[in-house]
């Protein structure tokens, strides 16, 4: 099980350039925006990140609850 988790982690973290392609584009776009538009862009990014983060949090919580040692 530990090997599987390690392999999955390495596969997702192997190519950082592919995972961060939008960063330069967002920075250049946000630099040319006014305050209200930049705030809207940041809110949109947070809105789009809520679903994946909540799924990961739920899976992590369920995993943690099922792997706790039994108390006697």
Biopython code that builds the backbone (N, CA, C, O; Angstrom):
import numpy as np
from Bio.PDB.StructureBuilder import StructureBuilder

atoms = [
    (1, "UNK", "N", (0.821, -1.189, 0.000)),
    (1, "UNK", "CA", (0.000, 0.000, 0.000)),
    (1, "UNK", "C", (0.867, 1.257, 0.000)),
    (1, "UNK", "O", (0.578, 2.217, -0.714)),
    (2, "UNK", "N", (1.928, 1.245, 0.801)),
    (2, "UNK", "CA", (2.807, 2.411, 0.865)),
    (2, "UNK", "C", (3.506, 2.640, -0.476)),
    (2, "UNK", "O", (3.724, 3.781, -0.883)),
    (3, "UNK", "N", (3.853, 1.547, -1.156)),
    (3, "UNK", "CA", (4.492, 1.685, -2.461)),
    (3, "UNK", "C", (3.540, 2.316, -3.469)),
    (3, "UNK", "O", (3.948, 3.151, -4.276)),
    (4, "UNK", "N", (2.274, 1.919, -3.422)),
    (4, "UNK", "CA", (1.285, 2.471, -4.337)),
    (4, "UNK", "C", (1.101, 3.968, -4.114)),
    (4, "UNK", "O", (1.028, 4.736, -5.073)),
    (5, "UNK", "N", (1.027, 4.379, -2.861)),
    (5, "UNK", "CA", (0.880, 5.798, -2.547)),
    (5, "UNK", "C", (2.112, 6.570, -3.014)),
    (5, "UNK", "O", (1.987, 7.661, -3.569)),
    (6, "UNK", "N", (3.288, 6.016, -2.794)),
    (6, "UNK", "CA", (4.524, 6.667, -3.215)),
    (6, "UNK", "C", (4.595, 6.797, -4.733)),
    (6, "UNK", "O", (4.985, 7.844, -5.250)),
    (7, "UNK", "N", (4.222, 5.749, -5.442)),
    (7, "UNK", "CA", (4.253, 5.787, -6.912)),
    (7, "UNK", "C", (3.256, 6.820, -7.437)),
    (7, "UNK", "O", (3.577, 7.576, -8.353)),
    (8, "UNK", "N", (2.054, 6.858, -6.866)),
    (8, "UNK", "CA", (1.063, 7.854, -7.298)),
    (8, "UNK", "C", (1.560, 9.265, -7.030)),
    (8, "UNK", "O", (1.408, 10.147, -7.875)),
    (9, "UNK", "N", (2.148, 9.482, -5.873)),
    (9, "UNK", "CA", (2.681, 10.805, -5.549)),
    (9, "UNK", "C", (3.771, 11.208, -6.532)),
    (9, "UNK", "O", (3.782, 12.344, -7.007)),
    (10, "UNK", "N", (4.677, 10.309, -6.840)),
    (10, "UNK", "CA", (5.760, 10.627, -7.763)),
    (10, "UNK", "C", (5.253, 10.892, -9.181)),
    (10, "UNK", "O", (5.796, 11.744, -9.885)),
    (11, "UNK", "N", (4.217, 10.167, -9.602)),
    (11, "UNK", "CA", (3.662, 10.400, -10.933)),
    (11, "UNK", "C", (3.025, 11.779, -11.044)),
    (11, "UNK", "O", (3.154, 12.443, -12.073)),
    (12, "UNK", "N", (2.341, 12.212, -9.991)),
    (12, "UNK", "CA", (1.693, 13.516, -10.038)),
    (12, "UNK", "C", (2.686, 14.658, -9.841)),
    (12, "UNK", "O", (2.463, 15.752, -10.359)),
    (13, "UNK", "N", (3.762, 14.436, -9.116)),
    (13, "UNK", "CA", (4.709, 15.507, -8.817)),
    (13, "UNK", "C", (5.912, 15.505, -9.762)),
    (13, "UNK", "O", (6.796, 16.350, -9.626)),
    (14, "UNK", "N", (5.960, 14.586, -10.703)),
    (14, "UNK", "CA", (7.151, 14.430, -11.539)),
    (14, "UNK", "C", (7.382, 15.627, -12.464)),
    (14, "UNK", "O", (8.507, 16.113, -12.576)),
    (15, "UNK", "N", (6.354, 16.091, -13.107)),
    (15, "UNK", "CA", (6.523, 17.142, -14.104)),
    (15, "UNK", "C", (5.889, 18.437, -13.603)),
    (15, "UNK", "O", (4.719, 18.706, -13.878)),
    (16, "UNK", "N", (6.651, 19.227, -12.879)),
    (16, "UNK", "CA", (6.126, 20.462, -12.301)),
    (16, "UNK", "C", (5.835, 21.502, -13.371)),
    (16, "UNK", "O", (4.954, 22.341, -13.182)),
    (17, "UNK", "N", (6.547, 21.472, -14.484)),
    (17, "UNK", "CA", (6.310, 22.451, -15.544)),
    (17, "UNK", "C", (4.924, 22.261, -16.153)),
    (17, "UNK", "O", (4.270, 23.237, -16.518)),
    (18, "UNK", "N", (4.478, 21.030, -16.262)),
    (18, "UNK", "CA", (3.152, 20.771, -16.820)),
    (18, "UNK", "C", (2.052, 21.171, -15.846)),
    (18, "UNK", "O", (0.956, 21.538, -16.269)),
    (19, "UNK", "N", (2.329, 21.105, -14.552)),
    (19, "UNK", "CA", (1.319, 21.447, -13.559)),
    (19, "UNK", "C", (1.182, 22.941, -13.340)),
    (19, "UNK", "O", (0.159, 23.382, -12.815)),
    (20, "UNK", "N", (2.164, 23.733, -13.718)),
    (20, "UNK", "CA", (2.158, 25.164, -13.417)),
    (20, "UNK", "C", (2.177, 26.022, -14.677)),
    (20, "UNK", "O", (2.774, 27.098, -14.683)),
    (21, "UNK", "N", (1.544, 25.568, -15.718)),
    (21, "UNK", "CA", (1.584, 26.309, -16.977)),
    (21, "UNK", "C", (0.823, 27.622, -16.909)),
    (21, "UNK", "O", (1.224, 28.594, -17.550)),
    (22, "UNK", "N", (-0.253, 27.676, -16.157)),
    (22, "UNK", "CA", (-1.083, 28.865, -16.148)),
    (22, "UNK", "C", (-0.564, 29.985, -15.277)),
    (22, "UNK", "O", (-1.086, 31.097, -15.353)),
    (23, "UNK", "N", (0.435, 29.747, -14.456)),
    (23, "UNK", "CA", (0.882, 30.764, -13.505)),
    (23, "UNK", "C", (1.376, 32.040, -14.198)),
    (23, "UNK", "O", (1.006, 33.139, -13.785)),
    (24, "UNK", "N", (2.180, 31.919, -15.213)),
    (24, "UNK", "CA", (2.702, 33.104, -15.902)),
    (24, "UNK", "C", (1.585, 33.852, -16.612)),
    (24, "UNK", "O", (1.582, 35.082, -16.646)),
    (25, "UNK", "N", (0.649, 33.123, -17.173)),
    (25, "UNK", "CA", (-0.463, 33.773, -17.861)),
    (25, "UNK", "C", (-1.345, 34.534, -16.872)),
    (25, "UNK", "O", (-1.761, 35.658, -17.154)),
    (26, "UNK", "N", (-1.630, 33.936, -15.723)),
    (26, "UNK", "CA", (-2.461, 34.612, -14.721)),
    (26, "UNK", "C", (-1.757, 35.848, -14.176)),
    (26, "UNK", "O", (-2.398, 36.872, -13.940)),
    (27, "UNK", "N", (-0.456, 35.762, -13.975)),
    (27, "UNK", "CA", (0.293, 36.902, -13.458)),
    (27, "UNK", "C", (0.250, 38.068, -14.436)),
    (27, "UNK", "O", (0.009, 39.205, -14.031)),
    (28, "UNK", "N", (0.481, 37.802, -15.715)),
    (28, "UNK", "CA", (0.454, 38.876, -16.718)),
    (28, "UNK", "C", (-0.954, 39.443, -16.880)),
    (28, "UNK", "O", (-1.121, 40.646, -17.080)),
    (29, "UNK", "N", (-1.953, 38.590, -16.796)),
    (29, "UNK", "CA", (-3.333, 39.063, -16.916)),
    (29, "UNK", "C", (-3.702, 39.927, -15.717)),
    (29, "UNK", "O", (-4.297, 40.992, -15.880)),
    (30, "UNK", "N", (-3.354, 39.478, -14.519)),
    (30, "UNK", "CA", (-3.695, 40.215, -13.305)),
    (30, "UNK", "C", (-2.933, 41.534, -13.218)),
    (30, "UNK", "O", (-3.434, 42.497, -12.637)),
    (31, "UNK", "N", (-1.744, 41.591, -13.780)),
    (31, "UNK", "CA", (-0.955, 42.827, -13.726)),
    (31, "UNK", "C", (-1.619, 43.942, -14.527)),
    (31, "UNK", "O", (-1.462, 45.118, -14.199)),
    (32, "UNK", "N", (-2.350, 43.587, -15.560)),
    (32, "UNK", "CA", (-2.987, 44.598, -16.388)),
    (32, "UNK", "C", (-4.406, 44.946, -15.961)),
    (32, "UNK", "O", (-5.058, 45.762, -16.613)),
    (33, "UNK", "N", (-4.896, 44.348, -14.886)),
    (33, "UNK", "CA", (-6.268, 44.581, -14.448)),
    (33, "UNK", "C", (-6.334, 45.649, -13.370)),
    (33, "UNK", "O", (-5.350, 45.926, -12.685)),
    (34, "UNK", "N", (-7.511, 46.240, -13.232)),
    (34, "UNK", "CA", (-7.705, 47.175, -12.129)),
    (34, "UNK", "C", (-8.016, 46.380, -10.851)),
    (34, "UNK", "O", (-8.082, 45.152, -10.886)),
    (35, "UNK", "N", (-8.202, 47.068, -9.750)),
    (35, "UNK", "CA", (-8.365, 46.418, -8.445)),
    (35, "UNK", "C", (-9.590, 45.508, -8.390)),
    (35, "UNK", "O", (-9.517, 44.396, -7.866)),
    (36, "UNK", "N", (-10.702, 45.973, -8.924)),
    (36, "UNK", "CA", (-11.940, 45.196, -8.870)),
    (36, "UNK", "C", (-11.835, 43.928, -9.718)),
    (36, "UNK", "O", (-12.277, 42.861, -9.291)),
    (37, "UNK", "N", (-11.270, 44.034, -10.884)),
    (37, "UNK", "CA", (-11.119, 42.870, -11.761)),
    (37, "UNK", "C", (-10.123, 41.868, -11.188)),
    (37, "UNK", "O", (-10.333, 40.660, -11.295)),
    (38, "UNK", "N", (-9.045, 42.352, -10.584)),
    (38, "UNK", "CA", (-8.060, 41.454, -9.984)),
    (38, "UNK", "C", (-8.677, 40.699, -8.811)),
    (38, "UNK", "O", (-8.402, 39.515, -8.616)),
    (39, "UNK", "N", (-9.508, 41.383, -8.035)),
    (39, "UNK", "CA", (-10.199, 40.729, -6.920)),
    (39, "UNK", "C", (-11.153, 39.649, -7.450)),
    (39, "UNK", "O", (-11.274, 38.579, -6.853)),
    (40, "UNK", "N", (-11.822, 39.930, -8.560)),
    (40, "UNK", "CA", (-12.705, 38.948, -9.188)),
    (40, "UNK", "C", (-11.945, 37.742, -9.707)),
    (40, "UNK", "O", (-12.423, 36.614, -9.592)),
    (41, "UNK", "N", (-10.761, 37.964, -10.278)),
    (41, "UNK", "CA", (-9.927, 36.856, -10.750)),
    (41, "UNK", "C", (-9.497, 35.975, -9.585)),
    (41, "UNK", "O", (-9.554, 34.748, -9.677)),
    (42, "UNK", "N", (-9.066, 36.596, -8.492)),
    (42, "UNK", "CA", (-8.662, 35.822, -7.319)),
    (42, "UNK", "C", (-9.835, 35.039, -6.730)),
    (42, "UNK", "O", (-9.665, 33.893, -6.314)),
    (43, "UNK", "N", (-10.999, 35.635, -6.693)),
    (43, "UNK", "CA", (-12.190, 34.939, -6.190)),
    (43, "UNK", "C", (-12.546, 33.749, -7.082)),
    (43, "UNK", "O", (-12.940, 32.695, -6.584)),
    (44, "UNK", "N", (-12.411, 33.916, -8.381)),
    (44, "UNK", "CA", (-12.686, 32.819, -9.312)),
    (44, "UNK", "C", (-11.728, 31.664, -9.131)),
    (44, "UNK", "O", (-12.134, 30.504, -9.198)),
    (45, "UNK", "N", (-10.459, 31.966, -8.903)),
    (45, "UNK", "CA", (-9.460, 30.918, -8.677)),
    (45, "UNK", "C", (-9.793, 30.154, -7.406)),
    (45, "UNK", "O", (-9.735, 28.925, -7.390)),
    (46, "UNK", "N", (-10.138, 30.863, -6.346)),
    (46, "UNK", "CA", (-10.508, 30.196, -5.096)),
    (46, "UNK", "C", (-11.779, 29.369, -5.256)),
    (46, "UNK", "O", (-11.882, 28.276, -4.698)),
    (47, "UNK", "N", (-12.742, 29.880, -6.009)),
    (47, "UNK", "CA", (-13.985, 29.159, -6.256)),
    (47, "UNK", "C", (-13.705, 27.843, -6.983)),
    (47, "UNK", "O", (-14.261, 26.805, -6.625)),
    (48, "UNK", "N", (-12.858, 27.885, -7.985)),
    (48, "UNK", "CA", (-12.534, 26.664, -8.734)),
    (48, "UNK", "C", (-11.707, 25.680, -7.909)),
    (48, "UNK", "O", (-11.747, 24.477, -8.170)),
    (49, "UNK", "N", (-10.961, 26.167, -6.923)),
    (49, "UNK", "CA", (-10.131, 25.281, -6.099)),
    (49, "UNK", "C", (-10.920, 24.624, -4.979)),
    (49, "UNK", "O", (-10.444, 23.653, -4.389)),
    (50, "UNK", "N", (-12.117, 25.124, -4.666)),
    (50, "UNK", "CA", (-12.871, 24.586, -3.524)),
    (50, "UNK", "C", (-13.277, 23.125, -3.717)),
    (50, "UNK", "O", (-13.167, 22.343, -2.773)),
    (51, "UNK", "N", (-13.738, 22.733, -4.889)),
    (51, "UNK", "CA", (-14.192, 21.362, -5.098)),
    (51, "UNK", "C", (-13.061, 20.344, -4.960)),
    (51, "UNK", "O", (-13.219, 19.383, -4.207)),
    (52, "UNK", "N", (-11.927, 20.503, -5.647)),
    (52, "UNK", "CA", (-10.859, 19.514, -5.474)),
    (52, "UNK", "C", (-10.321, 19.464, -4.047)),
    (52, "UNK", "O", (-10.005, 18.390, -3.536)),
    (53, "UNK", "N", (-10.216, 20.629, -3.403)),
    (53, "UNK", "CA", (-9.710, 20.641, -2.029)),
    (53, "UNK", "C", (-10.688, 19.999, -1.061)),
    (53, "UNK", "O", (-10.271, 19.332, -0.114)),
    (54, "UNK", "N", (-11.974, 20.190, -1.282)),
    (54, "UNK", "CA", (-12.952, 19.548, -0.400)),
    (54, "UNK", "C", (-12.984, 18.037, -0.621)),
    (54, "UNK", "O", (-13.174, 17.284, 0.334)),
    (55, "UNK", "N", (-12.805, 17.590, -1.842)),
    (55, "UNK", "CA", (-12.746, 16.147, -2.103)),
    (55, "UNK", "C", (-11.523, 15.545, -1.428)),
    (55, "UNK", "O", (-11.627, 14.510, -0.769)),
    (56, "UNK", "N", (-10.368, 16.179, -1.584)),
    (56, "UNK", "CA", (-9.154, 15.668, -0.933)),
    (56, "UNK", "C", (-9.279, 15.697, 0.583)),
    (56, "UNK", "O", (-8.829, 14.769, 1.256)),
    (57, "UNK", "N", (-9.875, 16.732, 1.123)),
    (57, "UNK", "CA", (-10.073, 16.808, 2.562)),
    (57, "UNK", "C", (-10.985, 15.717, 3.076)),
    (57, "UNK", "O", (-10.721, 15.127, 4.124)),
    (58, "UNK", "N", (-12.063, 15.440, 2.347)),
    (58, "UNK", "CA", (-12.990, 14.384, 2.744)),
    (58, "UNK", "C", (-12.332, 13.019, 2.687)),
    (58, "UNK", "O", (-12.484, 12.221, 3.611)),
    (59, "UNK", "N", (-11.607, 12.739, 1.624)),
    (59, "UNK", "CA", (-10.912, 11.455, 1.503)),
    (59, "UNK", "C", (-9.865, 11.319, 2.605)),
    (59, "UNK", "O", (-9.730, 10.248, 3.196)),
    (60, "UNK", "N", (-9.125, 12.387, 2.887)),
    (60, "UNK", "CA", (-8.128, 12.348, 3.955)),
    (60, "UNK", "C", (-8.752, 12.123, 5.317)),
    (60, "UNK", "O", (-8.206, 11.379, 6.132)),
    (61, "UNK", "N", (-9.889, 12.753, 5.579)),
    (61, "UNK", "CA", (-10.570, 12.577, 6.864)),
    (61, "UNK", "C", (-11.090, 11.148, 7.018)),
    (61, "UNK", "O", (-10.943, 10.545, 8.081)),
    (62, "UNK", "N", (-11.694, 10.609, 5.968)),
    (62, "UNK", "CA", (-12.190, 9.227, 6.026)),
    (62, "UNK", "C", (-11.034, 8.263, 6.227)),
    (62, "UNK", "O", (-11.140, 7.320, 7.011)),
    (63, "UNK", "N", (-9.929, 8.492, 5.524)),
    (63, "UNK", "CA", (-8.760, 7.622, 5.693)),
    (63, "UNK", "C", (-8.225, 7.697, 7.116)),
    (63, "UNK", "O", (-7.877, 6.673, 7.705)),
    (64, "UNK", "N", (-8.159, 8.899, 7.667)),
    (64, "UNK", "CA", (-7.655, 9.090, 9.026)),
    (64, "UNK", "C", (-8.564, 8.403, 10.039)),
    (64, "UNK", "O", (-8.079, 7.769, 10.977)),
    (65, "UNK", "N", (-9.883, 8.525, 9.856)),
    (65, "UNK", "CA", (-10.831, 7.914, 10.793)),
    (65, "UNK", "C", (-10.745, 6.391, 10.772)),
    (65, "UNK", "O", (-10.892, 5.751, 11.813)),
    (66, "UNK", "N", (-10.509, 5.806, 9.601)),
    (66, "UNK", "CA", (-10.465, 4.348, 9.495)),
    (66, "UNK", "C", (-9.117, 3.774, 9.898)),
    (66, "UNK", "O", (-9.021, 2.568, 10.121)),
    (67, "UNK", "N", (-8.092, 4.571, 9.998)),
    (67, "UNK", "CA", (-6.759, 4.073, 10.352)),
    (67, "UNK", "C", (-6.363, 4.407, 11.782)),
    (67, "UNK", "O", (-5.224, 4.151, 12.175)),
    (68, "UNK", "N", (-7.268, 4.969, 12.566)),
    (68, "UNK", "CA", (-6.960, 5.242, 13.964)),
    (68, "UNK", "C", (-6.913, 3.926, 14.727)),
    (68, "UNK", "O", (-7.713, 3.032, 14.453)),
    (69, "UNK", "N", (-5.990, 3.785, 15.684)),
    (69, "UNK", "CA", (-5.960, 2.558, 16.488)),
    (69, "UNK", "C", (-7.199, 2.479, 17.379)),
    (69, "UNK", "O", (-7.701, 3.495, 17.860)),
    (70, "UNK", "N", (-7.677, 1.260, 17.588)),
    (70, "UNK", "CA", (-8.848, 1.061, 18.440)),
    (70, "UNK", "C", (-8.481, 1.272, 19.905)),
    (70, "UNK", "O", (-7.460, 0.777, 20.384)),
    (71, "UNK", "N", (-9.326, 2.011, 20.600)),
    (71, "UNK", "CA", (-9.094, 2.264, 22.038)),
    (71, "UNK", "C", (-9.778, 1.163, 22.839)),
    (71, "UNK", "O", (-10.879, 0.729, 22.500)),
    (72, "UNK", "N", (-9.118, 0.714, 23.904)),
    (72, "UNK", "CA", (-9.695, -0.345, 24.735)),
    (72, "UNK", "C", (-10.189, 0.197, 26.042)),
    (72, "UNK", "O", (-10.706, -0.556, 26.867)),
]
sb = StructureBuilder()
sb.init_structure("model")
sb.init_model(0)
sb.init_chain("A")
sb.init_seg("    ")
for serial, (resi, resn, name, xyz) in enumerate(atoms, 1):
    if name == "N":
        sb.init_residue(resn, " ", resi, " ")
    sb.init_atom(name, np.array(xyz, "f"), 0.0, 1.0, " ", f" {name:<3s}", serial, name[0])
structure = sb.get_structure()
